[in-house]
Amino acid sequence: MFTGFDVDVIQRALPYLWQGMLFSLGLTLLAMVGGIILGTVLALMRLSSYKVLTLPAGGYVNLLRSTPLILVIFWFYFLVPIAVKQITGNPYASGIGPFYSALIAFTLFEAAYYCEIIRAGIQSVPSGQVNAAYALGLNYWQAMIRVVLPQAFRNMVPILLTQGIILFQDTSLVYVVGLTDFMGAASKVAQRDGRLVEMYLFAALVYFIFCYFASYFVKHLHTRITPPR
Amino acid sequence: MSMIEFKNISKWYGSFQVLKDCSTHIDKGEVVVVCGPSGSGKSTLIKCVNGLEPFQQGELIVNGQSVGDKTTNLPQLRAKIGMVFQHFELFPHMNVTANLNLAQVKVLGRSVDEATAKSQMLLNRVGMIDHAHKFPGQLSGGQQQRIAIARGLAMDPVAMLFDEPTSALDPEMINEVLDVMVELAQEGMTMMCVTHEMGFARKVAHRVIFMDKGEIVEDAPKADFFGTPRSERAQQFLSKILHH
């Protein structure tokens, strides 16, 4: 099977693959930051005592979590421009391009998952801490920002990063809107040169090494940052 | 003048009534000890004072403001009432000085230098100045609780609430905390203390309140309470905890 395994094809494709890798990493990073910020807002909404906040946030999270990511990416690329045309009444309104629509789709999708992680993290902070913060005269936002969230995020860092690793793997789905990430780049070279075995094995190896070491780093980090209690 | 006045306070958890028509008052400079069997509503009663526990009926006036009133600015009221908890509740992600400084800076608007000076003065007073840069997790329970008291005092409170401050401590650490509390009482601080430390009550309390099943059963000056409790339930309670 491996007769004629051509390592050279990988080497020649490396600069192109590196471009794809930078794209994957960039999209992962941006979507993570956006997802964590939006997820925090959603988590605070879900945990509030006002139904006007909990219901929409809960509905949003449940809807996004029961939808395949590939569908959300699709929607944002193909349906949002149509919706914008309908709403604005401007038949020439164009979309925002594949990159931004993919970024928005990933951010919105990941926010639903981050929301649940952050909600659990906030709930893991003992209620006595919240009481102590309030008893000192801090208001809701001061108590959240100074006392609850720092402790919650410290507890959550490992799982937030783990979700980031999953997100990194999921960025390969951007091929549906014609973007070229690492996986897409490998795939294109494979098709062009007829070297499917080499390229897909190499892609798998890179993903494995990357995610394995990222997981190892997360584990190491967890033992280091857990504060004494 | 009453610093804290409970007028017919009732509270329910669902259909279960945890506080039944509780009325009492704590005057300025008075030290009142609240005791009673577990589940009698002592902690719930003290948490009503700074609005950590809402109540459904009655009126509670603290420092001239009604706690249950929706127009009352609770954070502002709480800033004037110090509270010490059973499990200390120091913020584990901040060092001791930052724990004391946080509310001084964020709530009272003091500068960091001002707040730090105040914190150091109080840490010195509770004998913890050498630990100012440590984190709560590195300190013993007794040390943490003394810092928690200092954190409350840093806000220059008009009254202090103590919710079983020694219940989570190892026996040999109870006295270091009680010593700080006795000193505070002798300086004339208004104090409401939920505690089973009858030695502390004997030494500095003006009045003792005994609660059972959500009711204030006995509310008497210290001498009367330890002399001849009027109710049978208080007598039983005292005989159980004093004979050891």
Interface residues (C-beta under 8 A of the other chain):
Chain A: P126 G128 Q129 N131 A132 A133 Y134 A135 L136 G137 L138 N139 Q142 R146 V147 P150 Q151 R154 P227 P228 R229
Chain B: K47 N50 G51 L52 L74 P75 Q76 R78 A79 K80 I81 G82 M83 F85 H87 E89 L90 F91 P92 H93 L102 A103 K106 V107 L108 F135 G137 Q138 R151 G152 M155
